[in-house]
Amino acid sequence: MTFTGNQALRIHEPLIFEVGHTEATGVDLPEPAPHTSRLGKQARKAPIDLPGLTEPETMRHYVRLSRQNYAIDLGMYPLGSCTMKHNPRLNEKAARFPGFADIHPLQPLSTVPGALELMKTLSHWLLVMTDMKAVALSPKAGAQGELAGMMAIRAALKARGEDRKTVLVPESAHGTNPATAAALGYRVEGIKAREDGTVSVDAVREKLSDDVAAIMLTNPNTCGLFEPEVAAIADAIHEAGAYFYGDGANFNAIVGKAKPGALGVDAMHINLHKTFSTPHGGGGPGSGPVVLSERLAPFAPVPFFRGDELVERVGDAQGGEMPFGRLVAFHGQMGMYVRAMAYMMSHGADGLKEASEDAVLAANYIKASLSDLMSVSFPDRPSMHEVLFDERFLKGTGVTTLDFAKAMIDEGFHPMTMYFPLVVPGAMLIEPTESESLASLDIFIAALRDLAMAAKRGDTERFTEAPKYAPRRRLDETRGARKPVLTYEAPEPAREAAE
């Protein structure tokens, strides 16, 4: 142990409250002129008590913290269902062009023709790739795109004079699916998966009635499997007068290979960060466009394109257009549109198809390389872009899925997604994406093989005490989630022993 707590470049970094003090600041501000506060009862009654730092101290603090973060630019990020792919720097360069980066939401449309052209072009290719008829770019994230799609379904049912109250959701669905349905006032009815991890059309038919508004199904599903009866499920749903919402979170696996619209999907959100490499958040809101079939196209929210014309207001709707309203105040996240468009144009149709093929190939390579040591949940079906393992191979070792994941941190890898989907016990969902080279995959596989063998030979301490080499040791995550400490309280000063 060193005197400072530092270990060469591994520098112990205290909280900002511990290194700064409220009497100091890195800037000099003039005293405010006499004024009358307009805050009323909301005026602060005590000092703000934020710690002040000099500029060098501030820079060092946050740079040191950034060095303790894991990121896709540091290594493989195998989070299943999240598609943590590399964001090419070409995309970032394009997003920073002044004509895009400097746009203000309140600018007159006449001053941003290039931005509108890019949005129109992006819309066109999203529709081509999905075989859909309309797209709303405005949703700020996948979950909001999901909300927009379900609101279009509700509007379509209302236009038919129907008040259906039930939404079918398979048990392997993303958590946002039942949450979105419930938020719109629907009753959620679950559908059990078959032993092979897929949804049976017969199980769907058993749940159908005049009260069913829609099914929300992910394809490929959250077990990393393509739903073989998806077209038959769509037919059954449509025969019952309901709509098919397709969760587009896993679209990265089938771009250029299958079109959701051709499979019978009526609405689907597209996570631009998953499929088209835009960053998660990207310095602000993300982007989750929703595409709509011919059945739902008239109900797309404003703003939308009618050919070359931008329809901004509900009152400008014509003929069969019946937009359900405006989802958000402005058009959306311009930086995300630019990054996605740059990714599409730099890859081309063949490159996007190859990216999907490489993502699927990488997942199946991991599956084949680990199946002799780790338990594959659905070994008899080829994986799509992610492969699902479970805790059976750890039985009798005293090591849990959580222990295994924590040991991966010591090996320099971000853990895979754990305990999701819920259809298998101790789930370990691995998604390598197309970003990883063969060498990158091989070292990841070798590390997991070594961990699996260590668990089987009884080296339990390696897991239960992990991570040993992270900036912080294992935390009590359950207690942290249930009893978070949201304000800093200085510890009592330690008393020195009397001589």
C-alpha positions as CSV (number, residue, x, y, z in Angstrom):
1,M,0.0,0.0,0.0
2,T,1.4,3.4,-0.9
3,F,1.2,6.5,1.3
4,T,-1.2,8.4,-1.1
5,G,-3.3,5.4,-2.0
6,N,-2.2,5.8,-5.6
7,Q,-0.6,3.0,-7.5
8,A,1.4,4.6,-10.3
9,L,-1.2,5.6,-13.0
10,R,-4.0,4.1,-11.0
11,I,-4.7,7.2,-9.0
12,H,-7.1,7.1,-6.0
13,E,-9.7,9.8,-6.7
14,P,-11.8,11.1,-3.8
15,L,-15.2,12.6,-4.1
16,I,-15.2,16.3,-5.3
17,F,-16.7,17.2,-1.9
18,E,-13.5,15.8,-0.3
19,V,-11.0,17.6,-2.5
20,G,-12.8,21.0,-2.8
21,H,-14.2,23.4,-0.2
22,T,-17.1,25.8,-0.4
23,E,-15.0,28.9,0.3
24,A,-13.0,28.6,-3.0
25,T,-13.9,28.8,-6.6
26,G,-11.9,28.8,-9.9
27,V,-13.6,31.9,-11.2
28,D,-14.0,35.4,-9.9
29,L,-17.6,36.8,-10.3
30,P,-18.7,40.3,-9.5
31,E,-21.2,40.9,-6.8
32,P,-24.6,41.1,-8.3
33,A,-26.3,44.5,-8.5
34,P,-29.1,45.2,-6.0
35,H,-32.2,43.4,-7.2
36,T,-35.5,42.0,-6.0
37,S,-35.8,38.3,-6.1
38,R,-38.7,36.8,-8.1
39,L,-38.3,33.4,-6.6
40,G,-40.7,33.9,-3.7
41,K,-41.0,30.9,-1.5
42,Q,-38.6,29.0,-3.8
43,A,-35.6,31.2,-2.9
44,R,-32.7,29.3,-1.3
45,K,-32.6,29.7,2.4
46,A,-29.1,28.3,2.9
47,P,-25.8,28.4,1.0
48,I,-25.6,26.0,-2.0
49,D,-22.6,24.2,-0.4
50,L,-21.0,23.2,-3.6
51,P,-17.2,22.6,-3.4
52,G,-15.0,24.9,-5.3
53,L,-11.9,23.9,-7.2
54,T,-9.2,25.6,-9.2
55,E,-9.3,25.0,-13.0
56,P,-6.3,22.5,-12.8
57,E,-8.0,20.7,-10.0
58,T,-11.3,20.5,-11.8
59,M,-9.7,19.2,-15.0
60,R,-7.6,16.6,-13.1
61,H,-10.6,15.4,-11.1
62,Y,-12.8,14.7,-14.2
63,V,-10.0,13.3,-16.3
64,R,-9.1,10.9,-13.6
65,L,-12.7,9.8,-13.3
66,S,-13.0,9.3,-17.0
67,R,-10.0,7.0,-16.9
68,Q,-12.0,4.8,-14.5
69,N,-14.9,4.3,-16.9
70,Y,-15.2,1.5,-19.3
71,A,-16.1,2.4,-22.9
72,I,-16.4,0.9,-26.4
73,D,-13.3,2.9,-27.2
74,L,-11.4,0.9,-24.6
75,G,-12.5,-2.6,-25.3
76,M,-15.2,-5.1,-26.2
77,Y,-18.6,-4.3,-24.8
78,P,-20.6,-7.6,-25.0
79,L,-23.8,-6.4,-23.5
80,G,-26.5,-8.5,-25.0
81,S,-29.6,-6.7,-26.2
82,C,-27.8,-3.4,-26.2
83,T,-25.7,-3.6,-29.4
84,M,-22.7,-1.6,-28.2
85,K,-21.0,-1.2,-31.5
86,H,-18.1,1.1,-32.5
87,N,-19.2,4.6,-33.6
88,P,-17.0,5.4,-36.6
89,R,-15.2,8.8,-36.3
90,L,-16.4,9.6,-39.8
91,N,-19.9,9.9,-38.4
92,E,-18.6,12.3,-35.7
93,K,-16.9,14.5,-38.2
94,A,-20.1,14.8,-40.3
95,A,-22.2,15.5,-37.2
96,R,-19.9,18.4,-36.4
97,F,-20.2,20.2,-39.7
98,P,-21.4,23.7,-38.8
99,G,-24.5,23.4,-41.0
100,F,-25.7,20.6,-38.9
101,A,-24.1,21.1,-35.4
102,D,-25.1,24.8,-35.2
103,I,-28.8,24.5,-36.0
104,H,-31.2,25.9,-33.5
105,P,-34.7,24.4,-33.0
106,L,-36.3,27.8,-33.4
107,Q,-34.7,28.7,-36.7
108,P,-37.1,29.3,-39.6
109,L,-37.4,26.2,-41.8
110,S,-36.3,28.4,-44.8
111,T,-32.8,28.6,-43.3
112,V,-32.2,24.8,-42.9
113,P,-33.0,23.2,-46.3
114,G,-29.9,21.0,-46.1
115,A,-31.1,19.5,-42.7
116,L,-34.6,18.9,-44.1
117,E,-33.0,17.2,-47.2
118,L,-31.0,14.9,-44.9
119,M,-34.0,14.1,-42.8
120,K,-36.0,13.2,-46.0
121,T,-33.2,11.1,-47.3
122,L,-32.8,9.3,-44.0
123,S,-36.6,8.7,-43.9
124,H,-36.5,7.2,-47.4
125,W,-33.8,4.7,-46.6
126,L,-35.4,3.6,-43.3
127,L,-38.6,2.9,-45.3
128,V,-36.7,1.0,-48.0
129,M,-34.9,-1.2,-45.4
130,T,-38.1,-2.0,-43.5
131,D,-40.6,-2.1,-46.3
132,M,-42.8,0.4,-44.5
133,K,-44.9,3.3,-45.8
134,A,-44.4,6.1,-43.2
135,V,-41.8,7.1,-40.7
136,A,-41.8,9.5,-37.7
137,L,-38.2,10.7,-37.0
138,S,-39.2,12.8,-34.0
139,P,-39.0,10.2,-31.1
140,K,-36.0,10.9,-28.9
141,A,-35.3,7.3,-28.0
142,G,-36.4,3.8,-28.8
143,A,-38.8,3.7,-25.9
144,Q,-40.4,6.9,-27.1
145,G,-40.6,5.5,-30.7
146,E,-42.3,2.5,-29.2
147,L,-44.8,4.9,-27.5
148,A,-45.4,6.6,-30.8
149,G,-46.1,3.4,-32.6
150,M,-48.5,2.2,-29.9
151,M,-50.2,5.6,-30.0
152,A,-50.7,5.3,-33.7
153,I,-52.3,1.9,-33.1
154,R,-54.6,3.4,-30.5
155,A,-55.5,6.2,-33.0
156,A,-56.3,3.7,-35.7
157,L,-58.5,1.7,-33.5
158,K,-60.3,4.8,-32.3
159,A,-60.9,5.8,-36.0
160,R,-62.6,2.4,-36.4
161,G,-64.8,3.1,-33.4
162,E,-63.2,0.3,-31.3
163,D,-62.0,0.5,-27.7
164,R,-59.8,-2.6,-27.3
165,K,-58.1,-2.9,-24.0
166,T,-55.6,-5.8,-24.2
167,V,-52.0,-6.0,-25.6
168,L,-50.2,-9.3,-25.9
169,V,-46.6,-9.4,-24.8
170,P,-44.3,-12.5,-24.9
171,E,-42.4,-13.2,-21.7
172,S,-39.1,-12.6,-23.4
173,A,-40.0,-9.0,-24.4
174,H,-38.0,-6.0,-23.4
175,G,-39.2,-4.3,-20.3
176,T,-40.3,-1.2,-22.2
177,N,-43.0,-3.3,-24.1
178,P,-45.3,-4.0,-21.2
179,A,-44.5,-0.6,-19.6
180,T,-45.5,1.3,-22.8
181,A,-48.7,-0.7,-23.1
182,A,-49.6,-0.1,-19.5
183,A,-48.7,3.6,-19.7
184,L,-51.3,3.9,-22.5
185,G,-54.0,2.2,-20.3
186,Y,-53.8,-1.2,-21.9
187,R,-54.0,-4.5,-19.9
188,V,-50.9,-6.6,-20.6
189,E,-51.4,-10.3,-21.3
190,G,-48.3,-12.4,-21.3
191,I,-47.5,-15.2,-23.8
192,K,-45.3,-18.1,-22.7
193,A,-42.3,-19.0,-24.9
194,R,-41.8,-22.6,-26.1
195,E,-39.0,-24.7,-24.9
196,D,-36.9,-23.6,-27.9
197,G,-37.2,-19.9,-26.8
198,T,-39.7,-18.9,-29.6
199,V,-43.3,-17.9,-29.7
200,S,-45.9,-20.3,-31.1
201,V,-48.7,-19.0,-33.3
202,D,-51.0,-21.4,-31.5
203,A,-50.2,-19.7,-28.2
204,V,-51.0,-16.4,-29.8
205,R,-54.3,-17.7,-31.2
206,E,-55.3,-18.9,-27.7
207,K,-55.0,-15.3,-26.4
208,L,-56.8,-13.6,-29.3
209,S,-60.2,-12.0,-28.8
210,D,-62.2,-8.9,-29.9
211,D,-60.5,-7.0,-27.0
212,V,-56.9,-7.5,-28.2
213,A,-55.5,-4.3,-29.7
214,A,-52.0,-5.5,-30.6
215,I,-49.1,-7.8,-30.0
216,M,-45.7,-6.4,-29.1
217,L,-43.0,-8.9,-30.3
218,T,-39.3,-8.6,-30.8
219,N,-37.8,-10.3,-33.8
220,P,-35.1,-11.6,-33.6
221,N,-36.2,-12.1,-30.0
222,T,-34.4,-11.4,-26.8
223,C,-33.0,-15.0,-26.7
224,G,-31.1,-14.1,-29.8
225,L,-33.3,-16.3,-32.0
226,F,-35.3,-15.5,-35.2
227,E,-39.0,-16.2,-34.7
228,P,-39.8,-18.9,-37.2
229,E,-43.6,-18.3,-37.1
230,V,-43.5,-14.5,-37.3
231,A,-45.5,-14.3,-40.5
232,A,-48.1,-16.7,-39.3
233,I,-48.4,-14.7,-36.0
234,A,-48.9,-11.5,-38.1
235,D,-51.7,-13.2,-40.1
236,A,-53.4,-14.4,-37.0
237,I,-53.2,-10.9,-35.4
238,H,-54.6,-9.2,-38.5
239,E,-57.4,-11.7,-38.8
240,A,-58.5,-10.8,-35.3
241,G,-58.5,-7.1,-36.3
242,A,-55.4,-6.2,-34.1
243,Y,-52.1,-4.7,-35.0
244,F,-48.5,-6.1,-34.9
245,Y,-46.0,-3.9,-33.1
246,G,-42.4,-5.1,-33.8
247,D,-39.8,-4.1,-31.3
248,G,-36.9,-3.0,-33.5
249,A,-34.2,-3.2,-30.9
250,N,-32.6,-6.2,-32.7
251,F,-32.9,-4.9,-36.2
252,N,-29.1,-4.9,-36.5
253,A,-29.3,-8.7,-37.0
254,I,-31.5,-8.6,-40.1
255,V,-30.7,-5.4,-42.0
256,G,-30.5,-6.3,-45.7
257,K,-31.6,-9.8,-44.9
258,A,-35.3,-9.5,-43.9
259,K,-37.8,-6.6,-44.0
260,P,-40.2,-6.3,-41.1
261,G,-43.0,-4.9,-43.2
262,A,-42.9,-8.0,-45.5
263,L,-43.2,-10.1,-42.3
264,G,-46.4,-8.4,-41.4
265,V,-45.2,-5.8,-38.9
266,D,-47.4,-2.7,-38.6
267,A,-45.2,-0.5,-36.5
268,M,-41.6,-0.7,-35.4
269,H,-39.1,1.6,-33.7
270,I,-35.5,1.7,-34.8
271,N,-32.8,2.4,-32.2
272,L,-30.3,4.4,-34.3
273,H,-27.6,3.7,-31.7
274,K,-28.0,-0.1,-32.0
275,T,-28.4,-0.5,-35.8
276,F,-26.7,2.6,-37.3
277,S,-23.9,3.2,-34.7
278,T,-25.0,6.5,-33.2
279,P,-23.8,6.8,-29.6
280,H,-26.1,6.0,-26.7
281,G,-27.3,9.5,-25.9
282,G,-24.8,11.2,-28.2
283,G,-24.4,14.3,-26.0
284,G,-28.2,14.7,-25.6
285,P,-31.3,12.8,-26.5
286,G,-31.0,9.7,-28.6
287,S,-33.2,8.9,-31.6
288,G,-35.7,6.2,-32.1
289,P,-37.6,6.7,-35.4
290,V,-40.8,4.7,-35.7
291,V,-41.8,3.2,-39.1
292,L,-45.4,2.5,-39.9
293,S,-47.2,0.1,-42.3
294,E,-49.8,1.2,-44.9
295,R,-52.5,0.3,-42.2
296,L,-51.0,2.9,-39.8
297,A,-49.3,5.4,-42.1
298,P,-52.3,7.8,-41.9
299,F,-51.9,8.1,-38.1
300,A,-48.2,9.1,-38.1
301,P,-47.6,12.0,-35.7
302,V,-46.5,15.4,-37.1
303,P,-44.1,16.5,-38.4
304,F,-43.8,14.1,-41.3
305,F,-43.0,14.3,-45.0
306,R,-45.7,14.1,-47.7
307,G,-43.4,13.5,-50.7
308,D,-41.1,16.5,-50.7
309,E,-43.5,18.6,-48.5
310,L,-43.0,18.8,-44.7
311,V,-46.3,18.6,-42.9
312,E,-45.8,20.3,-39.5
313,R,-49.2,20.8,-38.1
314,V,-52.2,18.5,-37.5
315,G,-54.4,21.0,-39.2
316,D,-52.4,20.7,-42.5
317,A,-53.4,17.0,-42.8
318,Q,-55.2,16.2,-46.0
319,G,-57.4,13.3,-47.4
320,G,-56.7,10.2,-45.4
321,E,-54.1,11.6,-43.1
322,M,-55.2,11.5,-39.5
323,P,-52.1,12.2,-37.3
324,F,-52.7,11.5,-33.6
325,G,-50.9,14.7,-32.7
326,R,-47.4,15.9,-32.0
327,L,-45.2,13.7,-30.0
328,V,-42.5,16.2,-29.1
329,A,-41.9,19.9,-29.5
330,F,-39.3,19.8,-32.2
331,H,-38.2,17.5,-35.1
332,G,-35.7,15.4,-33.2
333,Q,-32.0,15.0,-32.6
334,M,-30.2,16.3,-35.6
335,G,-26.8,15.0,-34.6
336,M,-28.2,11.4,-34.5
337,Y,-29.7,11.8,-38.0
338,V,-26.4,12.9,-39.4
339,R,-24.4,10.1,-37.8
340,A,-26.9,7.5,-38.9
341,M,-26.9,8.8,-42.5
342,A,-23.1,8.9,-42.6
343,Y,-23.1,5.3,-41.4
344,M,-25.6,4.2,-44.1
345,M,-23.9,6.1,-46.9
346,S,-20.4,5.0,-46.0
347,H,-21.5,1.3,-45.9
348,G,-24.0,1.2,-48.8
349,A,-26.6,-1.5,-49.2
350,D,-24.0,-4.3,-49.4
351,G,-22.0,-3.0,-46.5
352,L,-25.1,-2.8,-44.2
353,K,-26.0,-6.4,-45.2
354,E,-22.4,-7.5,-44.5
355,A,-22.5,-5.8,-41.1
356,S,-25.6,-7.8,-40.1
357,E,-23.9,-11.0,-41.3
358,D,-20.8,-10.3,-39.4
359,A,-22.7,-9.6,-36.2
360,V,-24.5,-12.9,-36.6
361,L,-21.3,-14.7,-37.5
362,A,-19.5,-13.3,-34.4
363,A,-22.3,-14.4,-32.0
364,N,-22.3,-17.9,-33.5
365,Y,-18.4,-18.1,-33.3
366,I,-18.6,-17.3,-29.6
367,K,-21.4,-19.9,-29.2
368,A,-19.4,-22.6,-31.0
369,S,-16.2,-21.8,-29.1
370,L,-17.7,-21.9,-25.6
371,S,-20.5,-24.6,-25.9
372,D,-18.2,-27.4,-24.6
373,L,-17.6,-25.5,-21.3
374,M,-20.6,-23.2,-20.8
375,S,-24.3,-24.1,-21.1
376,V,-26.0,-22.7,-24.2
377,S,-29.6,-22.1,-23.4
378,F,-30.9,-23.0,-26.9
379,P,-28.2,-25.2,-28.5
380,D,-30.3,-26.6,-31.3
381,R,-31.0,-23.4,-33.1
382,P,-28.5,-21.0,-34.7
383,S,-28.1,-17.7,-32.8
384,M,-28.7,-14.4,-34.5
385,H,-26.7,-11.4,-33.3
386,E,-26.4,-12.5,-29.7
387,V,-26.0,-15.8,-27.9
388,L,-27.7,-16.8,-24.6
389,F,-25.9,-18.9,-22.0
390,D,-27.2,-19.8,-18.5
391,E,-25.9,-20.8,-15.1
392,R,-26.2,-24.6,-15.5
393,F,-22.5,-25.0,-16.1
394,L,-21.9,-23.4,-12.7
395,K,-24.0,-25.8,-10.7
396,G,-22.2,-27.1,-7.7
397,T,-19.3,-24.7,-8.0
398,G,-20.5,-22.1,-5.5
399,V,-20.2,-19.5,-8.3
400,T,-23.2,-17.5,-9.5
401,T,-23.8,-15.6,-12.7
402,L,-23.1,-12.4,-10.8
403,D,-19.8,-13.8,-9.5
404,F,-18.8,-14.9,-13.0
405,A,-19.6,-11.4,-14.4
406,K,-17.6,-9.7,-11.6
407,A,-14.6,-11.9,-12.5
408,M,-14.8,-10.7,-16.1
409,I,-14.1,-7.2,-14.8
410,D,-10.7,-8.3,-13.5
411,E,-10.0,-9.7,-16.9
412,G,-10.5,-6.3,-18.4
413,F,-14.0,-6.9,-20.0
414,H,-17.3,-5.3,-19.4
415,P,-19.7,-8.1,-18.2
416,M,-22.4,-9.4,-20.5
417,T,-26.0,-8.7,-19.8
418,M,-27.0,-10.8,-16.7
419,Y,-30.3,-12.4,-15.6
420,F,-32.0,-11.2,-18.7
421,P,-34.1,-12.5,-20.5
422,L,-36.0,-14.0,-17.6
423,V,-36.9,-17.1,-19.5
424,V,-33.8,-18.9,-18.4
425,P,-32.2,-19.0,-14.9
426,G,-29.0,-17.1,-14.4
427,A,-29.0,-15.8,-18.0
428,M,-25.7,-14.5,-19.6
429,L,-26.6,-12.7,-22.9
430,I,-23.6,-11.9,-25.0
431,E,-23.6,-9.7,-28.1
432,P,-20.3,-9.0,-29.7
433,T,-21.6,-6.9,-32.6
434,E,-19.8,-6.7,-36.0
435,S,-17.2,-4.2,-34.6
436,E,-15.0,-6.9,-33.1
437,S,-12.1,-8.5,-35.0
438,L,-11.3,-12.2,-34.9
439,A,-8.3,-11.4,-32.6
440,S,-10.7,-9.5,-30.3
441,L,-13.2,-12.3,-30.2
442,D,-10.4,-14.9,-29.6
443,I,-9.0,-13.2,-26.5
444,F,-12.6,-12.7,-25.1
445,I,-13.3,-16.4,-25.7
446,A,-10.0,-17.5,-24.1
447,A,-10.8,-15.4,-21.0
448,L,-14.2,-16.9,-20.6
449,R,-12.9,-20.4,-21.1
450,D,-10.3,-19.8,-18.4
451,L,-13.0,-18.5,-16.0
452,A,-15.3,-21.4,-16.7
453,M,-12.4,-23.9,-16.0
454,A,-11.5,-22.0,-12.8
455,A,-15.0,-22.3,-11.6
456,K,-15.2,-26.0,-12.3
457,R,-12.0,-26.8,-10.6
458,G,-13.1,-25.0,-7.4
459,D,-11.2,-21.7,-7.5
460,T,-14.2,-20.0,-5.9
461,E,-12.3,-17.2,-4.3
462,R,-11.3,-15.8,-7.7
463,F,-15.0,-15.1,-8.2
464,T,-16.5,-14.3,-4.9
465,E,-13.9,-11.7,-4.2
466,A,-14.0,-10.2,-7.7
467,P,-13.4,-7.6,-8.8
468,K,-10.0,-7.2,-7.1
469,Y,-8.4,-4.9,-9.6
470,A,-11.2,-2.4,-10.4
471,P,-11.0,1.1,-8.9
472,R,-13.6,-0.1,-6.4
473,R,-14.3,-3.5,-5.0
474,R,-17.7,-5.2,-5.3
475,L,-20.6,-3.0,-4.2
476,D,-23.8,-3.9,-2.5
477,E,-25.9,-3.2,-5.6
478,T,-29.3,-4.1,-4.0
479,R,-28.7,-1.8,-1.0
480,G,-27.5,0.9,-3.3
481,A,-30.7,0.7,-5.5
482,R,-33.0,0.6,-2.5
483,K,-31.3,3.0,-0.1
484,P,-29.4,5.4,-2.3
485,V,-27.4,8.1,-0.6
486,L,-28.3,11.2,-2.6
487,T,-26.6,13.9,-0.6
488,Y,-23.0,14.1,0.7
489,E,-22.5,14.3,4.4
490,A,-19.0,15.0,5.7
491,P,-17.8,12.3,8.1
492,E,-17.2,13.1,11.7
493,P,-13.6,14.3,12.1
494,A,-11.4,11.6,13.6
495,R,-10.0,12.4,17.0
496,E,-6.3,11.9,17.6
497,A,-5.4,9.7,20.5
498,A,-4.0,11.5,23.5
499,E,-0.3,11.1,24.1
